Amino acid sequence: MSKRVIVFSRQRLLDGFFKVDRAEVSYERYDGTMSPVVTRLVLERGDSVAVLPYDRERGEVVLIQQFRYPAYVRDGDGWLWEIIAGAQEEGRSPEEVARAEALEEAGYRLDNLRHVATVYPSPGGTSERMHIFLATVSSQGRVGQGGGLAESGEDILVRTFRLEEALQMVEEGRIVDAKTIIALYYLALHREELEIKDEG
């Protein structure tokens, strides 16, 4: 059920690669009254798309690794295993972005795309929505090298893992990226639907 929200003011504090807005709002509480005016900061970075390629013949997933400074400052080593992801530019569908990013970052041409979920990765601070997909691929689908120094300047390592190994990495805390965990668990739940059945 929709509730009332009143936006009294909105001001852009930062207008660069990331945009930060400050807003003064009041929202309807569960008892029907309006809250006092509160100040909220919003990181506005647009929407993004992520995709997990899955080789059904080999039972393998494609993951990438790159340096993430925000993860480094949180007592991590900074290099995270993730699924392929990128920003959704205006005028491009999530499916188009998924295919383009898979080719650029990992060198894979995707077969069928399956929508997993559209989520807010951190709704307390950013308005970003992320469209997560699962895609089937084959060994013949790797048409480029990917990785290396991509056009964006990212230094990307591309590797394949058995699905069981990737799930074990989640259990051991070696995969800590949220979108990647969502996609891997979704695949684990729906794997049988994607398996290639023997003919005859």
TORBAGU-564059 format. One record per atom (N, C-alpha, C): x, y, z; residue in one letter; residue number from 0. Coordinates in nm, 2 decimals. Example, Ala and Ser with C-alpha at 12.3 -4.5 7.8 and 13.67 -1.06 7.14 Angstrom:
BEGIN
- 1.32|-0.57|0.78|A|0
- 1.23|-0.45|0.78|A|0
- 1.32|-0.33|0.78|A|0
- 1.28|-0.22|0.71|S|1
- 1.37|-0.11|0.71|S|1
- 1.29|0.00|0.79|S|1
This chain:
BEGIN
- 0.08|-0.12|0.00|M|0
- 0.00|0.00|0.00|M|0
- 0.09|0.12|0.00|M|0
- 0.06|0.22|-0.09|S|1
- 0.14|0.34|-0.10|S|1
- 0.11|0.43|0.02|S|1
- 0.21|0.49|0.07|K|2
- 0.20|0.59|0.17|K|2
- 0.24|0.73|0.12|K|2
- 0.20|0.83|0.19|R|3
- 0.23|0.97|0.15|R|3
- 0.38|1.00|0.18|R|3
- 0.44|1.08|0.09|V|4
- 0.57|1.13|0.11|V|4
- 0.57|1.28|0.06|V|4
- 0.62|1.37|0.14|I|5
- 0.63|1.51|0.10|I|5
- 0.77|1.55|0.09|I|5
- 0.82|1.59|-0.02|V|6
- 0.96|1.64|-0.04|V|6
- 0.96|1.79|-0.03|V|6
- 1.02|1.85|0.07|F|7
- 1.02|1.99|0.10|F|7
- 1.13|2.06|0.02|F|7
- 1.24|1.99|0.01|S|8
- 1.35|2.05|-0.07|S|8
- 1.45|1.94|-0.11|S|8
- 1.52|1.97|-0.22|R|9
- 1.62|1.88|-0.27|R|9
- 1.74|1.97|-0.33|R|9
- 1.86|1.93|-0.29|Q|10
- 1.98|2.01|-0.33|Q|10
- 2.09|1.91|-0.37|Q|10
- 2.15|1.94|-0.49|R|11
- 2.26|1.86|-0.53|R|11
- 2.39|1.91|-0.47|R|11
- 2.45|1.82|-0.39|L|12
- 2.57|1.86|-0.32|L|12
- 2.70|1.82|-0.40|L|12
- 2.69|1.72|-0.48|L|13
- 2.80|1.67|-0.56|L|13
- 2.75|1.63|-0.70|L|13
- 2.82|1.68|-0.80|D|14
- 2.77|1.65|-0.94|D|14
- 2.89|1.61|-1.02|D|14
- 2.94|1.49|-1.00|G|15
- 3.05|1.43|-1.08|G|15
- 3.01|1.29|-1.13|G|15
- 3.11|1.20|-1.13|F|16
- 3.08|1.06|-1.17|F|16
- 2.97|1.01|-1.08|F|16
- 2.98|1.03|-0.95|F|17
- 2.87|1.01|-0.86|F|17
- 2.80|1.14|-0.82|F|17
- 2.67|1.13|-0.80|K|18
- 2.60|1.25|-0.76|K|18
- 2.54|1.23|-0.63|K|18
- 2.54|1.33|-0.54|V|19
- 2.49|1.32|-0.41|V|19
- 2.39|1.43|-0.39|V|19
- 2.26|1.40|-0.35|D|20
- 2.16|1.49|-0.32|D|20
- 2.12|1.49|-0.17|D|20
- 2.09|1.61|-0.13|R|21
- 2.03|1.62|0.01|R|21
- 1.89|1.66|0.00|R|21
- 1.80|1.59|0.07|A|22
- 1.66|1.61|0.06|A|22
- 1.60|1.63|0.20|A|22
- 1.50|1.71|0.21|E|23
- 1.42|1.72|0.34|E|23
- 1.28|1.67|0.31|E|23
- 1.25|1.56|0.38|V|24
- 1.12|1.49|0.35|V|24
- 1.04|1.46|0.48|V|24
- 0.92|1.44|0.46|S|25
- 0.83|1.39|0.56|S|25
- 0.75|1.27|0.50|S|25
- 0.73|1.16|0.58|Y|26
- 0.67|1.04|0.52|Y|26
- 0.56|1.00|0.62|Y|26
- 0.46|0.93|0.57|E|27
- 0.35|0.88|0.65|E|27
- 0.40|0.76|0.73|E|27
- 0.37|0.77|0.86|R|28
- 0.41|0.66|0.95|R|28
- 0.30|0.55|0.95|R|28
- 0.33|0.44|1.02|Y|29
- 0.23|0.33|1.02|Y|29
- 0.10|0.36|1.09|Y|29
- 0.11|0.46|1.18|D|30
- -0.02|0.50|1.25|D|30
- -0.10|0.61|1.18|D|30
- -0.05|0.64|1.06|G|31
- -0.13|0.74|0.97|G|31
- -0.08|0.88|0.99|G|31
- 0.00|0.91|1.09|T|32
- 0.05|1.05|1.10|T|32
- 0.17|1.07|1.02|T|32
- 0.20|1.20|0.99|M|33
- 0.32|1.23|0.92|M|33
- 0.44|1.25|1.01|M|33
- 0.56|1.20|0.96|S|34
- 0.68|1.21|1.04|S|34
- 0.73|1.36|1.05|S|34
- 0.81|1.39|1.15|P|35
- 0.87|1.52|1.14|P|35
- 0.96|1.53|1.01|P|35
- 1.00|1.65|0.97|V|36
- 1.08|1.66|0.86|V|36
- 1.22|1.61|0.89|V|36
- 1.27|1.52|0.80|V|37
- 1.40|1.46|0.82|V|37
- 1.49|1.49|0.70|V|37
- 1.62|1.49|0.72|T|38
- 1.72|1.51|0.62|T|38
- 1.78|1.38|0.57|T|38
- 1.78|1.36|0.44|R|39
- 1.84|1.23|0.39|R|39
- 1.93|1.27|0.28|R|39
- 2.05|1.19|0.28|L|40
- 2.14|1.21|0.17|L|40
- 2.13|1.08|0.08|L|40
- 2.13|1.11|-0.06|V|41
- 2.11|1.00|-0.15|V|41
- 2.23|1.00|-0.25|V|41
- 2.29|0.89|-0.27|L|42
- 2.39|0.87|-0.37|L|42
- 2.31|0.83|-0.50|L|42
- 2.32|0.92|-0.60|E|43
- 2.24|0.89|-0.73|E|43
- 2.34|0.85|-0.83|E|43
- 2.34|0.72|-0.87|R|44
- 2.44|0.67|-0.97|R|44
- 2.37|0.60|-1.08|R|44
- 2.24|0.61|-1.09|G|45
- 2.17|0.54|-1.20|G|45
- 2.16|0.39|-1.17|G|45
- 2.10|0.32|-1.27|D|46
- 2.08|0.18|-1.25|D|46
- 2.20|0.10|-1.31|D|46
- 2.21|-0.02|-1.28|S|47
- 2.32|-0.11|-1.32|S|47
- 2.26|-0.25|-1.36|S|47
- 2.35|-0.32|-1.43|V|48
- 2.31|-0.46|-1.47|V|48
- 2.42|-0.55|-1.44|V|48
- 2.39|-0.67|-1.39|A|49
- 2.48|-0.78|-1.36|A|49
- 2.44|-0.91|-1.42|A|49
- 2.54|-0.99|-1.46|V|50
- 2.50|-1.12|-1.53|V|50
- 2.60|-1.23|-1.49|V|50
- 2.55|-1.35|-1.46|L|51
- 2.63|-1.46|-1.43|L|51
- 2.62|-1.56|-1.55|L|51
- 2.73|-1.57|-1.62|P|52
- 2.73|-1.67|-1.73|P|52
- 2.75|-1.81|-1.67|P|52
- 2.67|-1.91|-1.73|Y|53
- 2.68|-2.05|-1.68|Y|53
- 2.69|-2.14|-1.80|Y|53
- 2.80|-2.22|-1.80|D|54
- 2.82|-2.32|-1.90|D|54
- 2.76|-2.45|-1.85|D|54
- 2.64|-2.48|-1.92|R|55
- 2.57|-2.60|-1.87|R|55
- 2.64|-2.73|-1.90|R|55
- 2.72|-2.74|-2.01|E|56
- 2.79|-2.86|-2.04|E|56
- 2.89|-2.89|-1.94|E|56
- 2.96|-2.79|-1.89|R|57
- 3.07|-2.82|-1.79|R|57
- 3.03|-2.79|-1.65|R|57
- 2.91|-2.74|-1.63|G|58
- 2.87|-2.71|-1.49|G|58
- 2.96|-2.60|-1.43|G|58
- 3.00|-2.50|-1.51|E|59
- 3.09|-2.40|-1.46|E|59
- 3.03|-2.26|-1.48|E|59
- 3.07|-2.17|-1.39|V|60
- 3.03|-2.03|-1.39|V|60
- 3.15|-1.94|-1.43|V|60
- 3.12|-1.83|-1.49|V|61
- 3.23|-1.73|-1.52|V|61
- 3.23|-1.62|-1.42|V|61
- 3.34|-1.60|-1.35|L|62
- 3.35|-1.49|-1.26|L|62
- 3.47|-1.40|-1.30|L|62
- 3.47|-1.28|-1.25|I|63
- 3.58|-1.19|-1.28|I|63
- 3.63|-1.14|-1.15|I|63
- 3.75|-1.09|-1.15|Q|64
- 3.81|-1.04|-1.03|Q|64
- 3.88|-0.90|-1.06|Q|64
- 3.86|-0.80|-0.98|Q|65
- 3.92|-0.67|-1.00|Q|65
- 3.94|-0.60|-0.87|Q|65
- 4.02|-0.50|-0.86|F|66
- 4.05|-0.43|-0.74|F|66
- 3.93|-0.33|-0.71|F|66
- 3.88|-0.34|-0.59|R|67
- 3.78|-0.25|-0.54|R|67
- 3.82|-0.17|-0.42|R|67
- 3.86|-0.05|-0.43|Y|68
- 3.91|0.03|-0.32|Y|68
- 3.82|0.04|-0.20|Y|68
- 3.69|0.06|-0.22|P|69
- 3.60|0.06|-0.10|P|69
- 3.60|-0.07|-0.02|P|69
- 3.62|-0.18|-0.09|A|70
- 3.63|-0.31|-0.01|A|70
- 3.77|-0.32|0.06|A|70
- 3.87|-0.26|-0.01|Y|71
- 4.00|-0.26|0.05|Y|71
- 4.01|-0.18|0.19|Y|71
- 3.93|-0.07|0.20|V|72
- 3.94|0.01|0.32|V|72
- 3.86|-0.06|0.43|V|72
- 3.79|-0.16|0.40|R|73
- 3.71|-0.24|0.51|R|73
- 3.79|-0.36|0.55|R|73
- 3.92|-0.35|0.56|D|74
- 4.01|-0.46|0.61|D|74
- 4.00|-0.58|0.51|D|74
- 3.97|-0.56|0.39|G|75
- 3.97|-0.67|0.29|G|75
- 4.10|-0.65|0.21|G|75
- 4.12|-0.75|0.12|D|76
- 4.24|-0.73|0.03|D|76
- 4.21|-0.65|-0.09|D|76
- 4.08|-0.62|-0.11|G|77
- 4.04|-0.53|-0.22|G|77
- 4.01|-0.60|-0.35|G|77
- 4.06|-0.72|-0.37|W|78
- 4.03|-0.79|-0.50|W|78
- 3.92|-0.89|-0.48|W|78
- 3.81|-0.86|-0.54|L|79
- 3.68|-0.94|-0.52|L|79
- 3.65|-1.02|-0.64|L|79
- 3.60|-1.14|-0.61|W|80
- 3.54|-1.22|-0.72|W|80
- 3.39|-1.18|-0.73|W|80
- 3.36|-1.15|-0.86|E|81
- 3.22|-1.10|-0.88|E|81
- 3.17|-1.15|-1.01|E|81
- 3.04|-1.13|-1.03|I|82
- 2.98|-1.16|-1.16|I|82
- 3.00|-1.03|-1.25|I|82
- 2.98|-1.04|-1.38|I|83
- 3.00|-0.93|-1.47|I|83
- 2.89|-0.82|-1.44|I|83
- 2.93|-0.70|-1.45|A|84
- 2.84|-0.59|-1.42|A|84
- 2.88|-0.46|-1.48|A|84
- 2.78|-0.37|-1.50|G|85
- 2.81|-0.24|-1.56|G|85
- 2.70|-0.15|-1.55|G|85
- 2.72|-0.02|-1.57|A|86
- 2.61|0.08|-1.56|A|86
- 2.52|0.07|-1.68|A|86
- 2.39|0.10|-1.65|Q|87
- 2.29|0.10|-1.76|Q|87
- 2.28|0.25|-1.81|Q|87
- 2.33|0.27|-1.92|E|88
- 2.32|0.41|-1.98|E|88
- 2.18|0.43|-2.03|E|88
- 2.14|0.56|-2.04|E|89
- 2.01|0.59|-2.08|E|89
- 1.99|0.54|-2.23|E|89
- 1.87|0.48|-2.25|G|90
- 1.84|0.44|-2.38|G|90
- 1.88|0.29|-2.41|G|90
- 1.95|0.23|-2.32|R|91
- 1.98|0.09|-2.34|R|91
- 1.91|0.00|-2.24|R|91
- 1.86|-0.11|-2.29|S|92
- 1.78|-0.20|-2.21|S|92
- 1.88|-0.28|-2.12|S|92
- 1.83|-0.34|-2.01|P|93
- 1.92|-0.42|-1.92|P|93
- 1.98|-0.54|-2.00|P|93
- 1.90|-0.60|-2.09|E|94
- 1.95|-0.71|-2.16|E|94
- 2.07|-0.67|-2.26|E|94
- 2.05|-0.55|-2.32|E|95
- 2.16|-0.51|-2.41|E|95
- 2.29|-0.48|-2.33|E|95
- 2.28|-0.42|-2.21|V|96
- 2.39|-0.39|-2.12|V|96
- 2.46|-0.52|-2.08|V|96
- 2.38|-0.62|-2.04|A|97
- 2.43|-0.75|-2.00|A|97
- 2.52|-0.81|-2.11|A|97
- 2.47|-0.81|-2.23|R|98
- 2.54|-0.87|-2.34|R|98
- 2.67|-0.80|-2.37|R|98
- 2.66|-0.67|-2.37|A|99
- 2.78|-0.58|-2.40|A|99
- 2.89|-0.60|-2.29|A|99
- 2.85|-0.60|-2.17|E|100
- 2.94|-0.61|-2.06|E|100
- 3.01|-0.75|-2.06|E|100
- 2.93|-0.85|-2.09|A|101
- 2.99|-0.99|-2.09|A|101
- 3.10|-1.00|-2.20|A|101
- 3.07|-0.93|-2.31|L|102
- 3.17|-0.94|-2.42|L|102
- 3.29|-0.86|-2.39|L|102
- 3.27|-0.74|-2.33|E|103
- 3.38|-0.65|-2.30|E|103
- 3.47|-0.70|-2.19|E|103
- 3.40|-0.74|-2.08|E|104
- 3.48|-0.78|-1.96|E|104
- 3.53|-0.92|-1.96|E|104
- 3.46|-1.01|-2.02|A|105
- 3.50|-1.16|-2.02|A|105
- 3.51|-1.22|-2.15|A|105
- 3.47|-1.15|-2.26|G|106
- 3.49|-1.21|-2.39|G|106
- 3.38|-1.31|-2.43|G|106
- 3.27|-1.32|-2.36|Y|107
- 3.17|-1.42|-2.39|Y|107
- 3.05|-1.36|-2.46|Y|107
- 3.00|-1.43|-2.56|R|108
- 2.88|-1.40|-2.62|R|108
- 2.77|-1.49|-2.55|R|108
- 2.67|-1.42|-2.50|L|109
- 2.57|-1.49|-2.41|L|109
- 2.46|-1.55|-2.50|L|109
- 2.41|-1.67|-2.45|D|110
- 2.30|-1.73|-2.52|D|110
- 2.17|-1.68|-2.45|D|110
- 2.09|-1.76|-2.39|N|111
- 1.97|-1.72|-2.33|N|111
- 1.99|-1.64|-2.20|N|111
- 1.92|-1.54|-2.19|L|112
- 1.92|-1.46|-2.06|L|112
- 1.80|-1.49|-1.98|L|112
- 1.81|-1.50|-1.85|R|113
- 1.70|-1.52|-1.76|R|113
- 1.71|-1.42|-1.65|R|113
- 1.60|-1.34|-1.63|H|114
- 1.60|-1.24|-1.52|H|114
- 1.59|-1.30|-1.39|H|114
- 1.69|-1.27|-1.30|V|115
- 1.69|-1.33|-1.17|V|115
- 1.61|-1.24|-1.07|V|115
- 1.65|-1.11|-1.07|A|116
- 1.58|-1.02|-0.97|A|116
- 1.63|-0.88|-1.01|A|116
- 1.55|-0.78|-0.97|T|117
- 1.59|-0.64|-0.97|T|117
- 1.59|-0.59|-0.82|T|117
- 1.70|-0.55|-0.77|V|118
- 1.72|-0.52|-0.63|V|118
- 1.78|-0.39|-0.61|V|118
- 1.76|-0.34|-0.49|Y|119
- 1.83|-0.22|-0.44|Y|119
- 1.95|-0.26|-0.36|Y|119
- 2.07|-0.25|-0.40|P|120
- 2.19|-0.30|-0.33|P|120
- 2.21|-0.24|-0.19|P|120
- 2.17|-0.11|-0.18|S|121
- 2.19|-0.04|-0.05|S|121
- 2.09|0.07|-0.04|S|121
- 1.96|0.04|-0.02|P|122
- 1.86|0.14|-0.02|P|122
- 1.86|0.25|0.09|P|122
- 1.95|0.23|0.19|G|123
- 1.96|0.33|0.29|G|123
- 2.05|0.45|0.24|G|123
- 2.12|0.43|0.13|G|124
- 2.21|0.54|0.09|G|124
- 2.21|0.57|-0.06|G|124
- 2.17|0.47|-0.14|T|125
- 2.17|0.50|-0.28|T|125
- 2.04|0.46|-0.35|T|125
- 2.01|0.53|-0.46|S|126
- 1.88|0.50|-0.53|S|126
- 1.91|0.40|-0.64|S|126
- 2.03|0.35|-0.65|E|127
- 2.06|0.25|-0.76|E|127
- 1.98|0.13|-0.75|E|127
- 1.92|0.09|-0.87|R|128
- 1.86|-0.04|-0.88|R|128
- 1.96|-0.13|-0.97|R|128
- 1.96|-0.26|-0.94|M|129
- 2.05|-0.35|-1.01|M|129
- 1.96|-0.46|-1.07|M|129
- 1.97|-0.48|-1.20|H|130
- 1.90|-0.59|-1.27|H|130
- 2.00|-0.70|-1.28|H|130
- 1.97|-0.82|-1.22|I|131
- 2.06|-0.93|-1.22|I|131
- 2.00|-1.04|-1.31|I|131
- 2.09|-1.09|-1.40|F|132
- 2.06|-1.20|-1.49|F|132
- 2.14|-1.32|-1.48|F|132
- 2.09|-1.43|-1.52|L|133
- 2.17|-1.55|-1.54|L|133
- 2.17|-1.58|-1.69|L|133
- 2.28|-1.62|-1.75|A|134
- 2.29|-1.64|-1.89|A|134
- 2.36|-1.78|-1.92|A|134
- 2.31|-1.85|-2.01|T|135
- 2.38|-1.97|-2.05|T|135
- 2.48|-1.94|-2.16|T|135
- 2.60|-2.01|-2.15|V|136
- 2.70|-1.99|-2.25|V|136
- 2.76|-2.13|-2.28|V|136
- 2.85|-2.13|-2.38|S|137
- 2.92|-2.26|-2.42|S|137
- 3.06|-2.22|-2.44|S|137
- 3.15|-2.32|-2.44|S|138
- 3.29|-2.29|-2.47|S|138
- 3.31|-2.22|-2.60|S|138
- 3.22|-2.25|-2.70|Q|139
- 3.23|-2.18|-2.83|Q|139
- 3.18|-2.04|-2.82|Q|139
- 3.12|-2.01|-2.71|G|140
- 3.07|-1.87|-2.69|G|140
- 3.17|-1.77|-2.65|G|140
- 3.29|-1.82|-2.61|R|141
- 3.40|-1.72|-2.58|R|141
- 3.47|-1.68|-2.71|R|141
- 3.43|-1.56|-2.75|V|142
- 3.48|-1.51|-2.88|V|142
- 3.59|-1.40|-2.87|V|142
- 3.62|-1.37|-2.74|G|143
- 3.72|-1.26|-2.72|G|143
- 3.79|-1.30|-2.59|G|143
- 3.90|-1.22|-2.57|Q|144
- 3.98|-1.25|-2.45|Q|144
- 3.92|-1.19|-2.33|Q|144
- 3.86|-1.07|-2.34|G|145
- 3.80|-1.00|-2.22|G|145
- 3.91|-0.97|-2.13|G|145
- 3.88|-0.93|-2.01|G|146
- 3.98|-0.91|-1.90|G|146
- 4.08|-0.80|-1.95|G|146
- 4.20|-0.81|-1.89|G|147
- 4.30|-0.72|-1.92|G|147
- 4.26|-0.58|-1.89|G|147
- 4.32|-0.48|-1.96|L|148
- 4.29|-0.34|-1.94|L|148
- 4.17|-0.31|-2.04|L|148
- 4.05|-0.31|-1.99|A|149
- 3.94|-0.28|-2.07|A|149
- 3.94|-0.13|-2.10|A|149
- 3.85|-0.09|-2.19|E|150
- 3.84|0.05|-2.23|E|150
- 3.82|0.15|-2.11|E|150
- 3.76|0.10|-2.01|S|151
- 3.73|0.18|-1.89|S|151
- 3.85|0.19|-1.80|S|151
- 3.96|0.12|-1.84|G|152
- 4.08|0.12|-1.75|G|152
- 4.08|0.02|-1.64|G|152
- 3.98|-0.07|-1.64|E|153
- 3.97|-0.17|-1.54|E|153
- 4.07|-0.28|-1.57|E|153
- 4.13|-0.34|-1.47|D|154
- 4.22|-0.45|-1.48|D|154
- 4.15|-0.57|-1.43|D|154
- 4.11|-0.66|-1.53|I|155
- 4.01|-0.76|-1.49|I|155
- 4.07|-0.90|-1.52|I|155
- 4.06|-0.99|-1.42|L|156
- 4.09|-1.13|-1.44|L|156
- 3.97|-1.21|-1.46|L|156
- 3.97|-1.30|-1.56|V|157
- 3.85|-1.38|-1.59|V|157
- 3.88|-1.53|-1.56|V|157
- 3.79|-1.59|-1.48|R|158
- 3.81|-1.74|-1.45|R|158
- 3.68|-1.81|-1.45|R|158
- 3.69|-1.94|-1.48|T|159
- 3.57|-2.02|-1.46|T|159
- 3.59|-2.11|-1.34|T|159
- 3.48|-2.14|-1.27|F|160
- 3.47|-2.22|-1.15|F|160
- 3.36|-2.32|-1.16|F|160
- 3.38|-2.44|-1.11|R|161
- 3.27|-2.53|-1.10|R|161
- 3.17|-2.46|-1.00|R|161
- 3.04|-2.48|-1.03|L|162
- 2.94|-2.42|-0.95|L|162
- 2.96|-2.45|-0.80|L|162
- 2.99|-2.58|-0.77|E|163
- 3.00|-2.63|-0.64|E|163
- 3.12|-2.55|-0.57|E|163
- 3.23|-2.53|-0.65|E|164
- 3.34|-2.46|-0.59|E|164
- 3.31|-2.31|-0.56|E|164
- 3.23|-2.25|-0.65|A|165
- 3.19|-2.11|-0.62|A|165
- 3.10|-2.10|-0.50|A|165
- 3.01|-2.19|-0.48|L|166
- 2.92|-2.19|-0.37|L|166
- 3.00|-2.22|-0.24|L|166
- 3.11|-2.30|-0.25|Q|167
- 3.19|-2.32|-0.13|Q|167
- 3.27|-2.19|-0.10|Q|167
- 3.31|-2.12|-0.20|M|168
- 3.38|-1.99|-0.18|M|168
- 3.29|-1.89|-0.10|M|168
- 3.16|-1.90|-0.13|V|169
- 3.06|-1.81|-0.06|V|169
- 3.06|-1.86|0.09|V|169
- 3.05|-1.99|0.11|E|170
- 3.05|-2.04|0.25|E|170
- 3.17|-2.00|0.33|E|170
- 3.29|-2.00|0.26|E|171
- 3.41|-1.97|0.33|E|171
- 3.45|-1.82|0.34|E|171
- 3.36|-1.74|0.28|G|172
- 3.38|-1.59|0.29|G|172
- 3.48|-1.55|0.18|G|172
- 3.51|-1.63|0.08|R|173
- 3.60|-1.58|-0.02|R|173
- 3.53|-1.51|-0.14|R|173
- 3.39|-1.53|-0.14|I|174
- 3.31|-1.45|-0.23|I|174
- 3.22|-1.37|-0.14|I|174
- 3.23|-1.24|-0.14|V|175
- 3.16|-1.15|-0.04|V|175
- 3.07|-1.05|-0.11|V|175
- 3.07|-1.05|-0.25|D|176
- 2.99|-0.95|-0.32|D|176
- 2.85|-0.99|-0.33|D|176
- 2.76|-0.90|-0.29|A|177
- 2.62|-0.93|-0.27|A|177
- 2.55|-0.98|-0.40|A|177
- 2.57|-0.91|-0.51|K|178
- 2.50|-0.95|-0.64|K|178
- 2.55|-1.09|-0.68|K|178
- 2.68|-1.12|-0.66|T|179
- 2.73|-1.25|-0.69|T|179
- 2.67|-1.36|-0.61|T|179
- 2.65|-1.34|-0.48|I|180
- 2.59|-1.44|-0.40|I|180
- 2.45|-1.46|-0.43|I|180
- 2.37|-1.36|-0.47|I|181
- 2.23|-1.37|-0.51|I|181
- 2.23|-1.46|-0.63|I|181
- 2.31|-1.43|-0.73|A|182
- 2.31|-1.50|-0.86|A|182
- 2.35|-1.65|-0.84|A|182
- 2.45|-1.67|-0.76|L|183
- 2.50|-1.81|-0.74|L|183
- 2.39|-1.89|-0.67|L|183
- 2.33|-1.84|-0.57|Y|184
- 2.23|-1.91|-0.50|Y|184
- 2.10|-1.94|-0.58|Y|184
- 2.07|-1.84|-0.67|Y|185
- 1.96|-1.86|-0.76|Y|185
- 1.99|-1.97|-0.86|Y|185
- 2.11|-1.97|-0.91|L|186
- 2.15|-2.08|-1.00|L|186
- 2.15|-2.22|-0.93|L|186
- 2.20|-2.22|-0.80|A|187
- 2.19|-2.35|-0.73|A|187
- 2.05|-2.40|-0.71|A|187
- 1.95|-2.31|-0.70|L|188
- 1.81|-2.35|-0.68|L|188
- 1.75|-2.39|-0.81|L|188
- 1.79|-2.33|-0.92|H|189
- 1.73|-2.36|-1.05|H|189
- 1.81|-2.43|-1.15|H|189
- 1.92|-2.49|-1.10|R|190
- 2.02|-2.55|-1.19|R|190
- 1.95|-2.67|-1.28|R|190
- 1.87|-2.75|-1.21|E|191
- 1.81|-2.86|-1.28|E|191
- 1.73|-2.82|-1.41|E|191
- 1.67|-2.70|-1.40|E|192
- 1.59|-2.65|-1.51|E|192
- 1.67|-2.62|-1.63|E|192
- 1.80|-2.59|-1.61|L|193
- 1.89|-2.55|-1.71|L|193
- 1.97|-2.66|-1.77|L|193
- 1.97|-2.78|-1.70|E|194
- 2.06|-2.89|-1.74|E|194
- 2.02|-2.94|-1.88|E|194
- 2.13|-2.98|-1.95|I|195
- 2.10|-3.04|-2.08|I|195
- 2.06|-3.18|-2.06|I|195
- 1.95|-3.22|-2.12|K|196
- 1.90|-3.36|-2.10|K|196
- 1.95|-3.45|-2.21|K|196
- 1.99|-3.57|-2.18|D|197
- 2.04|-3.67|-2.28|D|197
- 1.92|-3.71|-2.37|D|197
- 1.94|-3.71|-2.50|E|198
- 1.84|-3.75|-2.59|E|198
- 1.83|-3.91|-2.59|E|198
- 1.71|-3.96|-2.60|G|199
- 1.69|-4.10|-2.61|G|199
- 1.72|-4.15|-2.47|G|199
